[in-house]
Amino acid sequence: MRHYAKLLRATLAASLMLVVLAAAAVAGPLEDADAASERGDFEAAYRLLRPLADQGDALAQTNLGFIYANGRGVPQDYSKALEWFRKAADQGFAIAQTNLGVMYYMGLGVPQDYAEAMKWLRLAADQGVASAQGRLGAMYGAGYGVPQDDTEAVKWFRRGADQGDNYAQLMLAFMFELSRGVPQDYVQAHMRFNIAAASSKVEKPDAAAENRDRVAAKMTPAQMAEAEKLAHEWKPKPER
């Protein structure tokens, strides 16, 4: 239970997201800015992104916000980050909406406002952003900006987990283990802890493995076999 509460409250402090262009993106300033970011040259990325952001390009605006929020190539400035995230979010750009929600949740460049954080995260989650879905689940689970609701938390954790978001996967595992919003199911809990532990993107794979092994001690051999089979067969199902 202690691990669940700690993770539930920690997630929204996760890093803001930089938009990485798809491989099929058309060559030009955006692709050049992406390449500059990949090699850590954020000053060059800023020079390429700023004219595009001024012209209203939502992707450029989002990445400019990331640069300001993290102080990459420019002095860190949360107010400017918030300004650029908002410009893109107002255009319906889902990653910017996610980042704006995190800014409001953490009170970066703006007074902390859970209701406003919920508004922007919900818009992004409805568009299929897995990390926004996981954060939205956390807000429902903790009762931040909304009445506490484990059933809604499970709904959003499941959507994020099914897409491969590791935080959502971990939290859904806890929900199954602790019977919060769903009937207790050690098979599902073990499977999801196992998937998170095996991921190269999970922040603390050892912790996920420890939770998996703790659940395993409560399971029968038949349940273990089923959980391991489900984990082996599992594949993410992107919504976007």
VMD Tcl script that draws the C-alpha trace (Angstrom):
set ca {
  {0.00 0.00 0.00}
  {2.89 2.35 0.81}
  {4.39 1.85 -2.67}
  {0.99 2.53 -4.27}
  {0.48 5.84 -2.44}
  {4.02 7.02 -3.20}
  {3.72 6.26 -6.92}
  {0.25 7.75 -7.13}
  {1.49 11.12 -5.95}
  {4.83 11.08 -7.75}
  {3.75 10.60 -11.34}
  {2.82 14.16 -12.23}
  {6.33 15.33 -11.47}
  {7.47 13.32 -14.48}
  {9.38 15.08 -17.25}
  {7.57 17.22 -19.77}
  {7.44 15.74 -23.25}
  {9.41 16.78 -26.30}
  {7.69 16.01 -29.60}
  {9.84 13.76 -31.79}
  {9.01 13.86 -35.48}
  {7.90 10.72 -37.23}
  {10.42 9.16 -39.57}
  {8.27 10.12 -42.53}
  {8.31 13.83 -41.71}
  {9.05 16.12 -44.62}
  {12.60 17.47 -44.65}
  {12.83 21.08 -43.54}
  {13.30 23.27 -40.45}
  {11.23 21.01 -38.18}
  {13.24 17.95 -39.11}
  {16.48 19.94 -38.73}
  {15.34 21.11 -35.28}
  {14.53 17.53 -34.34}
  {18.00 16.41 -35.40}
  {19.59 19.27 -33.42}
  {17.63 18.26 -30.31}
  {18.69 14.63 -30.75}
  {22.36 15.63 -30.71}
  {21.82 17.98 -27.75}
  {22.24 21.23 -29.68}
  {19.23 23.05 -28.27}
  {20.54 26.48 -29.24}
  {20.32 25.46 -32.89}
  {16.95 23.84 -32.26}
  {15.68 27.08 -30.75}
  {16.84 29.14 -33.72}
  {15.03 26.79 -36.10}
  {11.87 26.46 -34.04}
  {11.24 30.10 -33.09}
  {10.21 31.39 -36.56}
  {7.92 28.39 -37.04}
  {6.38 28.86 -33.59}
  {5.77 32.55 -34.34}
  {3.94 31.44 -37.50}
  {1.61 29.24 -35.42}
  {3.11 25.78 -35.92}
  {1.82 23.79 -32.92}
  {4.64 21.23 -32.93}
  {7.27 23.97 -32.95}
  {5.42 25.81 -30.18}
  {5.34 22.66 -28.04}
  {9.04 21.98 -28.45}
  {9.85 25.62 -27.76}
  {7.90 25.29 -24.53}
  {9.94 22.19 -23.67}
  {13.18 24.09 -24.31}
  {12.13 26.95 -21.99}
  {10.77 24.62 -19.30}
  {14.02 22.67 -19.14}
  {16.45 25.50 -19.79}
  {17.96 23.82 -22.84}
  {19.83 26.37 -24.95}
  {18.02 29.26 -23.22}
  {17.64 30.36 -19.59}
  {14.92 28.33 -17.89}
  {11.68 30.28 -17.95}
  {8.47 28.55 -16.89}
  {6.31 31.53 -17.82}
  {7.53 31.43 -21.42}
  {7.19 27.64 -21.47}
  {3.60 27.98 -20.31}
  {2.93 30.60 -22.99}
  {4.14 28.36 -25.80}
  {2.43 25.25 -24.47}
  {-0.83 27.17 -24.25}
  {-0.57 28.43 -27.83}
  {-0.22 24.86 -29.08}
  {-2.76 23.44 -26.63}
  {-5.36 25.97 -27.77}
  {-4.93 24.53 -31.26}
  {-5.79 21.08 -29.92}
  {-2.22 19.73 -29.97}
  {-2.36 16.82 -27.55}
  {1.26 16.75 -26.32}
  {1.07 20.47 -25.53}
  {-2.16 19.83 -23.63}
  {-0.38 17.15 -21.61}
  {2.53 19.44 -20.82}
  {0.21 22.31 -19.92}
  {-1.66 20.02 -17.55}
  {1.61 19.07 -15.85}
  {2.57 22.76 -15.52}
  {-0.72 23.52 -13.77}
  {-0.42 20.45 -11.57}
  {3.09 21.40 -10.44}
  {2.52 25.17 -10.31}
  {5.28 25.94 -12.81}
  {4.92 29.45 -14.25}
  {1.38 29.60 -12.89}
  {-0.34 29.08 -9.53}
  {-0.99 25.40 -8.85}
  {-4.47 24.54 -10.06}
  {-5.63 20.91 -10.03}
  {-8.90 21.67 -11.81}
  {-7.06 23.32 -14.69}
  {-4.54 20.47 -14.75}
  {-7.41 18.00 -14.98}
  {-9.00 19.97 -17.83}
  {-5.90 19.85 -20.03}
  {-4.91 16.29 -19.17}
  {-8.43 15.11 -19.97}
  {-8.32 16.78 -23.39}
  {-5.01 15.04 -24.16}
  {-6.15 11.71 -22.72}
  {-9.27 11.80 -24.88}
  {-6.97 12.16 -27.89}
  {-5.14 8.99 -26.90}
  {-1.94 10.31 -25.25}
  {-0.92 7.40 -23.02}
  {1.09 9.45 -20.52}
  {-1.85 11.85 -20.11}
  {-4.11 8.85 -19.47}
  {-1.78 7.60 -16.74}
  {-1.60 11.05 -15.12}
  {-5.38 11.40 -15.34}
  {-5.75 8.05 -13.58}
  {-3.44 9.32 -10.84}
  {-5.57 12.43 -10.34}
  {-8.71 10.34 -10.00}
  {-6.92 7.92 -7.69}
  {-5.71 10.70 -5.40}
  {-8.77 12.93 -5.72}
  {-6.84 15.90 -7.12}
  {-9.14 18.34 -8.93}
  {-11.96 15.78 -8.92}
  {-13.72 13.60 -6.34}
  {-11.59 10.52 -5.59}
  {-12.80 7.68 -7.83}
  {-10.96 4.36 -8.10}
  {-13.22 3.15 -10.92}
  {-12.29 6.15 -13.09}
  {-8.66 5.75 -12.08}
  {-8.69 2.14 -13.29}
  {-10.35 3.16 -16.56}
  {-7.58 5.63 -17.39}
  {-4.74 3.47 -16.05}
  {-5.99 0.65 -18.26}
  {-6.11 2.83 -21.38}
  {-2.58 4.08 -20.76}
  {-1.28 0.63 -19.83}
  {-2.78 -0.98 -22.92}
  {-0.79 1.48 -25.01}
  {2.43 0.66 -23.19}
  {2.73 3.51 -20.67}
  {4.83 2.03 -17.88}
  {3.53 4.23 -15.08}
  {-0.07 3.34 -15.98}
  {0.96 -0.32 -16.14}
  {2.43 -0.20 -12.64}
  {-0.56 1.61 -11.18}
  {-3.02 -0.79 -12.81}
  {-1.05 -3.68 -11.29}
  {-1.46 -2.11 -7.84}
  {-5.18 -1.61 -8.44}
  {-5.57 -5.32 -9.21}
  {-3.44 -6.35 -6.26}
  {-5.21 -4.09 -3.75}
  {-8.73 -4.48 -5.17}
  {-9.15 -0.77 -5.84}
  {-11.77 -0.12 -8.50}
  {-11.56 -3.75 -9.69}
  {-11.91 -7.18 -8.08}
  {-8.62 -8.45 -6.65}
  {-6.74 -10.36 -9.34}
  {-3.20 -11.52 -8.63}
  {-2.80 -12.90 -12.15}
  {-3.41 -9.46 -13.69}
  {-1.28 -7.76 -11.03}
  {1.68 -10.11 -11.60}
  {1.37 -9.86 -15.38}
  {1.43 -6.07 -15.34}
  {4.26 -5.78 -12.82}
  {6.17 -8.24 -15.02}
  {5.58 -6.19 -18.18}
  {6.79 -3.04 -16.42}
  {9.85 -4.79 -14.99}
  {10.84 -6.00 -18.46}
  {10.49 -2.58 -20.08}
  {13.60 -0.60 -20.98}
  {11.66 2.62 -20.30}
  {10.50 1.99 -16.75}
  {12.20 4.31 -14.27}
  {12.87 1.69 -11.56}
  {12.73 -1.84 -13.02}
  {14.00 -3.36 -9.77}
  {11.03 -1.91 -7.89}
  {8.62 -3.33 -10.46}
  {10.33 -6.72 -10.14}
  {10.11 -6.58 -6.33}
  {6.39 -5.86 -6.52}
  {5.95 -8.72 -9.01}
  {7.79 -11.11 -6.72}
  {5.77 -9.96 -3.70}
  {2.54 -10.80 -5.55}
  {4.01 -14.11 -6.74}
  {4.30 -15.25 -3.12}
  {0.48 -15.11 -2.87}
  {-0.18 -17.11 -6.06}
  {-0.69 -20.77 -6.93}
  {1.52 -22.45 -9.57}
  {-1.43 -22.41 -11.99}
  {-1.93 -18.67 -11.48}
  {1.79 -18.07 -12.01}
  {1.74 -20.00 -15.26}
  {-1.25 -18.01 -16.51}
  {0.30 -14.66 -15.54}
  {3.58 -15.47 -17.26}
  {1.74 -16.59 -20.40}
  {-0.29 -13.36 -20.50}
  {2.83 -11.25 -20.03}
  {4.64 -13.11 -22.81}
  {1.72 -12.65 -25.21}
  {1.02 -9.01 -24.33}
  {1.56 -6.34 -27.00}
  {0.80 -2.61 -26.80}
  {-2.22 -1.33 -28.69}
  {-1.66 2.33 -29.61}
  {-4.72 4.55 -29.84}
  {-2.97 7.17 -31.97}
}
mol new
graphics top color blue
foreach p $ca { graphics top sphere $p radius 0.5 }
foreach p [lrange $ca 0 end-1] q [lrange $ca 1 end] { graphics top cylinder $p $q radius 0.2 }
display resetview
